[in-house]
Amino acid sequence: MPSPIFTPLIFRNLTVKNRIFRSNVSGRFDNYDGSGTQTRINWEVKFAKGGVGAIVSSFVPVHIRGRIVPNYATIDRDDRVPFWRELGKRVHEHHCKFILQLSHGGRQRDVQGIEFEKGLSSTDKPDPLHGFEAERMTIPQIKEVIGYFAQGARRAREAGLDGVELHAANGYLFTQFLSSAINDREDEYGGPLENRARFLLEVIAAIRAAVGADFHLQVKLSTTEMANAMVTGESRGNTIKESVEVCKWIEQAGVDAIHVSSGAFFPHPRNPAGDLPIDALVKTYDSMISSGTKTFRNFIFFRGKLTSDFFRKRWNKEAGKVIEGVNLADAHAVKKAVSIPVICTGGFQTASFIEKALNEGRCDAVSIARSLIANPDLPLQFKAGKDRPERPCTYCNKCLVNAVENPLGCYDETRFPSREAMVAEIMSVFSPAQEWK
């Protein structure tokens, strides 16, 4: 029997050739002003060549104030459309679909741009882990941001892309409204779950009004938040039971698929699950020191042996022992409650494990980031009959902690014959170097 991995996935408005999606991930590959570069095109084409059915772009801000770090391409202006059109064209040459992730960081960011404004949010409380400061959004500001998302979707359609994803997971702006641990509003956007979901539902409605019913739209959700994973005294946040209700509402609102993740902030012990490389973190965390009121404290904390050991133990306790398929139980709960396809992210890199999840109906597709960074041709390896790559991802998360100030790539030297070989692979994304224009 053919592998279910390579059975096409049919959405309402989109067909994807297989069940492996490249999850949203990228490095600081673009210009400071949000314009895109050849390097980002090289990055995305690498995975299209490797055989994934679809690519979900990295975090793409719908407004410059919503970016999490400079040097990420945006979709905030009409003059951004030609770049995204060219990128989509290059990805399509490899029979791969491209879904642009419409995003807004809210109060959560890594490195501030020259704007130096507080992040817009559902609350005026700073985030408890890094102390990123927040400005409570007024109703007019909420309506304005809803418009930014609708216009971002319109631009994505004009660029000839295959769909959009709303990044409503991992602590960013939508999570800040959805989460019972974060949203402390007392108006129609706060309080009970239906009020906390209002912002997301209004964005979905605005996007449908802007692009119609025949353009693919999916939503990425943190279905279990665990907002107190690293900060004692915080609420646990939304549970899978609450998230299932949200999934039902967004399906009714016209969403074509749900992408299941976890965690009310990023990075989170369960997203991405795996090691916390403290030594590598110390080398790059200094880039974040000016971004939050608690970042310098954290930097000192990571540098001390006793304090860093305590942090790592807390991280490992909250992460648990499961890495591959860490979100499958939540994906299955969502799938039983909705009729639209469900995509699940979480450390996948074993063909037989993915096939079992698909055959059991626990999800309809999987999305992968780190394991594809380690092996961009992972789908082709599966197609050739390999169950697991010869040099699998070790879940060391060094790619994650380096991405703040270094080119994104695999930084696990044990996977390479030499450090020089590792650096050459990381730097390969800059070739070819000619400008896309």
C-alpha positions in Angstrom: 0.0 0.0 0.0 1.3 3.5 -0.7 2.3 5.6 2.3 -0.4 7.9 3.6 2.4 10.5 3.8 2.3 10.9 0.0 -1.5 10.9 -0.4 -2.6 14.4 -1.5 -4.4 16.4 1.1 -7.5 18.1 -0.3 -8.7 21.3 1.5 -11.8 23.2 0.4 -9.8 25.6 -1.8 -6.4 23.9 -2.0 -4.8 20.6 -2.8 -1.3 19.7 -1.4 0.7 16.9 -2.9 1.7 15.2 0.4 1.1 15.4 4.1 4.4 17.1 5.1 4.3 20.9 5.6 7.4 23.0 6.4 6.4 24.8 9.6 6.8 28.5 10.1 10.5 29.2 10.6 13.1 31.5 9.2 16.1 33.6 10.1 16.9 37.3 9.9 17.4 37.1 6.2 15.7 40.3 5.0 16.3 44.1 5.0 15.8 46.1 8.1 12.8 48.0 6.6 10.9 44.7 6.0 11.6 44.3 2.3 12.5 40.8 1.2 15.8 39.5 -0.2 17.2 36.7 -2.4 18.4 35.0 0.8 14.8 34.4 1.9 14.0 33.0 -1.5 16.9 30.7 -1.3 15.8 29.6 2.2 12.3 28.7 1.1 13.3 27.1 -2.2 15.6 24.7 -0.3 12.6 23.0 1.3 10.5 23.1 -1.8 13.3 21.2 -3.6 13.4 18.8 -0.6 9.9 17.6 -1.3 7.6 19.2 1.2 4.0 19.5 0.0 3.6 23.0 1.3 5.6 25.7 3.1 4.2 27.9 5.8 6.2 31.1 5.8 7.9 32.4 8.8 6.2 35.1 11.0 5.2 37.8 8.5 4.2 41.1 10.2 1.0 42.8 8.9 2.3 46.0 10.4 5.9 47.2 11.3 4.8 47.6 15.0 3.9 44.0 15.1 7.3 42.6 14.1 9.2 40.4 16.6 12.6 41.2 15.3 14.1 43.4 12.5 15.1 41.8 9.2 12.0 39.8 8.6 10.1 40.5 5.4 6.7 42.1 6.0 3.3 42.2 4.2 2.4 45.7 5.5 2.5 47.6 2.2 1.4 47.1 -1.4 4.9 47.5 -2.6 5.8 44.2 -0.8 3.6 42.2 -3.2 6.1 41.8 -6.0 8.7 40.2 -3.7 6.1 37.7 -2.4 5.0 37.0 -6.0 8.5 36.1 -7.0 9.0 33.9 -3.9 5.8 32.1 -4.6 6.7 31.6 -8.2 10.1 30.1 -7.3 8.5 27.7 -4.8 5.8 26.7 -7.3 8.5 25.6 -9.7 8.9 22.6 -7.5 5.2 21.7 -7.2 5.1 23.0 -3.7 2.4 25.3 -2.2 3.2 28.4 -0.3 1.1 29.7 2.6 1.9 33.1 4.0 1.7 33.4 7.8 0.0 36.7 8.8 1.4 37.7 12.1 1.5 40.3 14.8 3.7 40.0 17.9 1.8 42.2 20.3 3.8 42.5 23.4 6.0 39.5 22.6 9.2 40.3 20.6 12.9 39.3 20.6 14.8 42.3 19.4 13.2 45.8 19.3 13.4 47.8 16.1 14.1 51.5 16.1 10.4 52.1 16.8 11.0 51.4 20.5 7.3 51.4 21.1 5.6 49.2 23.7 3.9 46.2 22.0 0.1 46.5 21.4 -1.7 43.9 23.4 -4.9 42.8 25.1 -3.3 43.9 28.4 -0.9 46.5 29.7 0.9 43.9 31.8 4.5 43.1 30.6 5.1 39.5 29.7 6.3 37.7 32.9 9.3 35.8 31.4 11.1 38.6 29.6 9.3 41.7 30.7 8.3 42.8 27.2 6.2 45.9 27.9 2.7 46.3 26.6 0.1 48.9 25.7 -3.5 47.9 26.2 -5.2 48.3 22.8 -8.2 50.6 22.5 -11.2 49.6 20.5 -10.1 51.8 17.6 -6.7 50.2 17.7 -8.2 46.8 17.6 -10.3 47.7 14.6 -7.2 49.2 12.9 -5.2 46.0 13.4 -8.1 43.9 12.1 -7.8 45.9 8.9 -4.1 45.2 8.7 -4.7 41.5 8.7 -7.4 41.8 6.0 -5.1 43.9 3.8 -2.3 41.4 4.4 -4.5 38.6 3.1 -5.5 40.7 0.1 -1.8 41.3 -0.7 -1.0 37.6 -0.3 -3.8 36.7 -2.8 -2.6 39.4 -5.2 0.9 37.9 -5.0 -0.5 34.6 -6.3 0.2 32.7 -3.1 -1.8 29.6 -2.1 -3.3 30.8 1.1 -2.7 32.4 4.5 -2.3 31.3 8.1 -3.2 33.4 11.1 -0.5 32.9 13.8 -2.8 32.6 16.8 -0.3 30.5 18.8 2.8 30.6 20.9 2.2 33.9 22.8 1.7 36.4 20.0 -1.1 38.9 19.7 -4.0 36.5 19.1 -2.8 34.4 22.0 -2.7 37.5 24.2 -6.4 37.9 23.5 -7.4 34.3 23.6 -5.5 33.4 26.8 -7.2 33.4 30.2 -3.7 33.8 31.7 -3.0 37.0 29.7 -6.2 38.8 28.8 -7.4 40.9 31.7 -9.8 43.1 29.8 -13.3 44.0 31.1 -14.9 45.0 27.7 -16.3 42.9 24.9 -12.8 41.6 24.1 -12.2 40.1 27.6 -13.7 37.9 30.2 -15.5 34.8 29.0 -14.0 32.7 26.2 -16.4 33.9 23.6 -15.3 37.5 24.3 -11.6 36.5 24.2 -12.1 34.9 20.9 -13.9 37.9 19.4 -10.7 39.5 18.0 -9.7 36.3 16.1 -13.2 35.8 14.8 -13.5 39.4 13.6 -10.1 39.1 11.8 -11.4 35.9 10.1 -14.6 37.8 9.0 -12.5 40.7 7.7 -10.2 38.5 5.7 -13.2 36.7 4.1 -14.7 40.0 3.2 -11.4 41.1 1.6 -10.5 37.9 -0.3 -13.7 35.9 -0.6 -14.6 32.4 0.3 -12.4 30.7 -2.2 -8.9 31.5 -0.8 -7.3 29.1 1.6 -7.3 30.3 5.2 -5.9 28.3 8.2 -5.3 29.2 11.8 -2.4 28.1 14.1 -3.5 27.7 17.7 -1.8 26.8 21.0 -4.5 24.4 22.1 -2.9 23.9 25.5 -1.2 27.0 26.8 0.7 26.0 30.1 1.4 29.7 30.6 2.9 29.0 34.1 5.5 26.6 32.7 8.5 28.8 33.7 6.9 31.5 35.9 5.5 30.4 39.3 2.3 32.1 40.2 1.0 32.6 36.7 -2.3 31.0 35.6 -2.1 27.8 33.6 -4.2 29.5 30.8 -6.4 27.9 28.2 -7.0 24.1 28.2 -7.7 21.8 25.3 -11.4 21.8 26.2 -11.6 25.6 25.7 -9.5 25.4 22.5 -11.8 22.8 21.0 -14.7 25.3 21.4 -12.6 28.0 19.7 -11.9 25.6 16.9 -15.6 25.0 16.4 -16.2 28.7 16.2 -13.5 29.4 13.7 -14.6 26.5 11.5 -18.1 28.1 11.5 -16.5 31.4 10.6 -15.0 30.0 7.4 -11.5 28.7 8.3 -10.3 25.8 6.0 -7.8 24.1 8.4 -6.4 24.2 12.0 -2.7 24.0 12.8 -2.2 22.6 16.3 0.7 23.8 18.5 1.1 24.6 22.2 2.5 27.1 24.7 1.5 30.6 25.7 4.9 32.1 25.1 7.9 31.3 22.8 10.2 29.5 23.2 8.3 27.1 25.6 9.4 23.8 27.1 6.9 22.0 24.9 7.4 24.1 21.9 10.0 23.4 20.7 10.4 20.3 22.9 13.9 19.2 23.5 17.1 20.5 25.1 17.7 24.0 26.4 21.3 24.8 25.3 22.3 27.2 28.0 25.8 27.7 26.7 24.6 28.7 23.3 21.8 30.8 24.8 24.3 32.9 26.8 26.2 33.7 23.6 23.1 35.1 21.9 20.7 36.3 24.6 22.7 39.5 25.0 21.0 40.7 21.8 17.7 40.7 23.8 18.9 42.6 26.9 17.4 46.0 25.9 14.1 44.5 24.7 12.5 43.7 28.0 12.6 44.7 31.7 13.6 41.2 32.8 16.0 40.3 30.0 19.2 41.5 31.8 18.1 39.5 34.9 17.6 36.4 32.8 21.0 36.9 31.1 22.7 37.0 34.6 20.6 34.0 35.6 21.7 32.0 32.6 25.4 32.8 33.2 25.4 31.4 36.7 25.9 27.6 37.1 23.5 27.1 40.0 20.8 29.4 38.5 21.2 28.0 35.0 21.0 24.4 36.3 17.8 25.3 38.1 16.3 26.9 35.0 17.2 23.8 32.9 15.7 21.4 35.4 12.5 23.5 35.4 12.5 23.5 31.6 13.0 19.7 31.4 10.3 19.0 34.0 7.7 21.0 32.1 8.8 19.6 28.7 8.3 16.0 29.7 9.8 13.1 27.9 7.8 13.2 24.7 9.3 15.1 21.7 8.0 13.5 18.5 4.3 14.0 18.3 4.1 16.1 21.5 0.9 17.8 20.3 -0.8 14.7 18.8 -3.3 14.2 21.7 -4.5 17.8 21.3 -4.7 17.4 17.5 -6.8 14.3 17.8 -9.2 16.1 20.2 -9.6 18.9 17.7 -10.0 16.6 14.8 -12.9 14.8 16.5 -14.6 18.1 17.0 -14.3 19.7 13.5 -14.7 18.5 9.9 -11.9 20.5 8.4 -8.3 19.1 8.1 -6.0 19.3 11.2 -2.3 19.9 10.9 -0.1 19.0 13.9 3.4 20.2 14.7 5.9 18.8 17.2 9.3 17.1 16.5 8.2 14.8 13.7 11.0 13.0 11.7 10.1 9.3 11.6 8.1 8.0 8.7 6.4 5.1 10.5 5.4 7.3 13.4 3.9 9.9 11.0 2.1 7.2 9.0 0.6 5.7 12.2 -0.7 9.1 13.3 -2.3 9.6 9.8 -3.7 6.1 9.7 -5.2 6.4 13.1 -6.9 9.7 12.2 -5.1 11.7 14.8 -4.3 14.4 12.3 -4.4 15.0 8.5 -0.8 16.3 8.1 2.2 17.2 10.1 4.3 20.3 10.0 8.1 20.2 10.7 10.7 22.9 11.3 13.8 21.7 13.1 13.9 18.2 11.6 13.8 19.8 8.1 16.5 22.3 9.0 18.6 19.3 9.9 17.5 17.4 6.7 15.8 19.6 4.1 15.3 16.6 1.9 13.5 14.6 4.6 10.4 14.0 2.4 12.6 12.6 -0.4 14.3 10.4 2.1 10.9 9.0 3.2 9.9 8.5 -0.4 13.1 6.5 -1.0 12.1 4.2 1.8 14.0 5.5 4.8 12.1 5.4 8.0 14.4 7.9 9.7 17.3 10.0 8.3 20.9 8.8 8.9 21.7 12.1 10.7 18.5 12.9 12.5 17.8 16.1 14.3 18.9 15.8 17.9 16.4 18.3 19.2 19.3 20.3 20.7 17.6 23.6 19.9 20.8 25.3 19.1 19.2 26.4 15.8 16.6 28.3 17.9 18.9 30.1 20.2 21.3 31.1 17.4 18.6 32.6 15.2 18.3 35.8 17.2 21.7 37.1 15.9 23.2 34.4 13.6 22.0 32.8 10.3 19.4 30.1 10.9 20.7 26.6 10.4 21.8 23.5 12.2 24.4 24.3 14.9 24.9 20.7 16.2 28.5 20.0 15.3 28.0 16.3 16.1 26.0 16.0 12.9 28.8 17.2 10.7 32.3 15.9 9.9 33.8 19.2 11.0 32.9 22.7 12.2 33.9 24.0 8.8 31.4 21.8 7.2 28.7 23.0 9.6 29.4 26.6 8.9 29.5 26.0 5.1 26.0 24.4 5.3 24.7 27.3 7.4 26.1 29.9 5.0 24.8 28.1 1.9 21.5 30.0 2.2 23.3 33.1 0.9 24.0 31.5 -2.5 23.0 32.4 -5.1 23.6 36.0 -4.0 22.0 37.9 -6.9 19.1 40.1 -6.0 15.7 38.7 -6.7 14.8 41.8 -8.8 
